[in-house]
Amino acid sequence: MQEPPGRVLEPPWREKEEKRRAAEAAYREWCDAGGVNREHRSLLDRISPARRAEQKQKLAKRKAKKAAYYRASAVLREAGRKYRNALLRWQYDWATSAANAKTILGVATNASEEEIKSAYRRAVKLYHPDRANENGLTVKEATRAFQQIQEAYDVLCSVFVQRP
């Protein structure tokens, strides 16, 4: 009886096995040529040096973008904090100036527009620098008081008094 050719008797998986062994041998040669320790290598180190450099560049770009984003967000956060503090400071200053203005003019905190106008007119007549001698004040004191009254009225007019 005649034997069939050897090629026919070989199982189909044997060819795949040979290819795998050839690939492993090529990888071992590459590692040995570069003095690479094969046992503790990551996947990134198993690829070619050119591909590795490309991956590192991509990673560096991603890190740079992320750092730029964090810097920008920190700048915006700081700007928002400064704006919020300035707004709170302005609100506090305005509230105290409005309260001081009402105190200077001598009106209640819930005074109407007409009450504010009449209190302003009364205070102007009383503290006008031309009438300082009549009221027992020096011109300098009357001028200072008159300026404070006008500032107080300007503060109150900006919100409470409607001008035509």
C-alpha positions in Angstrom: 0.0 0.0 0.0 1.2 3.4 -0.9 1.4 6.3 1.6 -0.5 9.5 0.8 1.6 12.6 0.6 2.5 14.2 4.0 0.9 17.5 3.1 -2.6 16.1 3.0 -2.2 14.4 6.4 -1.1 17.6 8.2 -3.9 19.2 10.2 -4.9 22.8 9.1 -4.1 24.3 12.5 -0.4 23.3 12.1 0.1 26.1 9.5 -1.2 28.7 12.0 1.0 27.3 14.7 4.1 27.7 12.5 3.2 31.3 11.8 2.8 32.0 15.5 6.1 30.5 16.3 7.8 32.5 13.5 6.2 35.7 14.9 7.4 34.9 18.4 10.9 34.1 17.1 11.0 37.5 15.3 9.9 39.3 18.4 12.6 37.5 20.5 15.2 38.5 18.0 14.0 42.1 18.0 14.1 42.2 21.8 17.6 40.6 22.0 18.9 43.1 19.4 17.8 46.0 21.5 18.8 44.5 24.8 15.1 44.5 25.9 14.0 42.4 28.9 11.0 40.5 27.5 9.5 39.4 30.8 8.3 42.7 32.2 7.3 44.7 29.1 4.0 46.5 28.6 2.0 46.4 25.5 3.3 49.8 24.5 6.9 48.6 24.7 6.1 45.6 22.5 5.3 47.7 19.5 7.9 49.3 17.3 9.9 52.3 18.5 8.4 54.6 15.8 4.9 53.7 16.9 5.9 54.1 20.5 7.2 57.6 19.8 3.9 58.4 18.0 1.9 57.3 21.0 4.1 59.4 23.4 3.5 62.4 21.2 -0.2 61.9 21.3 -0.2 61.5 25.0 1.9 64.7 25.4 -0.5 66.6 23.3 -3.5 65.3 25.3 -1.7 66.3 28.6 -0.9 69.8 27.2 -4.6 70.3 26.2 -5.7 69.2 29.6 -3.3 71.4 31.4 -4.4 74.4 29.2 -8.0 73.6 30.0 -7.3 73.5 33.7 -5.3 76.8 33.6 -8.1 78.5 31.7 -10.8 77.2 34.1 -8.7 78.4 37.1 -8.4 81.8 35.5 -12.2 82.0 34.9 -12.9 80.7 38.4 -10.6 83.5 39.8 -12.3 86.1 37.6 -15.7 85.0 38.8 -14.6 85.1 42.4 -13.3 88.6 42.0 -16.5 89.7 40.2 -18.7 88.2 42.9 -16.6 89.9 45.6 -16.7 93.2 43.8 -20.5 92.9 43.3 -21.0 92.1 47.0 -18.8 95.0 48.0 -20.8 97.3 45.7 -24.1 96.1 47.0 -22.9 96.6 50.6 -21.6 100.1 49.8 -24.8 101.0 48.0 -27.0 99.7 50.8 -25.0 101.6 53.5 -24.9 104.7 51.3 -28.7 104.6 50.8 -29.2 104.1 54.6 -26.7 106.9 55.3 -28.5 109.1 52.7 -31.8 108.6 54.4 -30.2 109.3 57.8 -28.6 112.5 56.4 -31.9 113.7 54.9 -33.8 112.7 58.0 -36.4 110.4 56.4 -37.6 107.0 57.3 -36.4 103.9 55.6 -39.7 103.4 53.9 -40.1 107.1 52.8 -41.9 107.9 49.6 -40.7 110.0 46.7 -42.5 113.1 47.9 -41.1 112.8 51.5 -37.5 112.5 50.1 -38.0 115.6 47.9 -39.4 117.7 50.7 -36.7 116.5 53.2 -34.1 117.5 50.6 -35.6 121.0 50.1 -35.8 121.5 53.8 -32.1 120.5 54.3 -30.9 122.6 51.4 -32.6 125.7 52.9 -31.1 124.9 56.3 -27.5 124.2 55.2 -27.0 126.4 52.2 -23.7 128.2 52.4 -25.3 131.6 51.7 -27.5 131.1 54.8 -24.7 129.8 57.0 -24.5 132.9 59.2 -28.3 132.9 59.9 -28.1 129.3 61.2 -25.0 129.8 63.3 -22.6 127.8 61.1 -19.4 128.7 59.4 -19.3 128.8 55.6 -16.9 125.8 55.6 -19.2 123.7 57.8 -22.3 124.7 55.8 -20.5 123.8 52.5 -19.5 120.4 53.8 -23.0 119.7 55.0 -24.5 121.0 51.8 -22.3 118.6 49.7 -23.3 115.7 51.9 -26.9 116.5 51.4 -26.6 116.7 47.7 -24.7 113.4 47.5 -27.4 111.8 49.7 -30.1 113.1 47.4 -28.2 111.8 44.3 -28.0 108.4 45.8 -31.7 108.3 46.6 -32.7 109.8 43.3 -30.8 107.1 41.4 -33.3 104.5 42.7 -36.2 106.0 44.6 -37.1 109.2 42.8 -38.4 109.1 39.2 -37.3 112.0 37.1 -39.4 113.0 34.1 
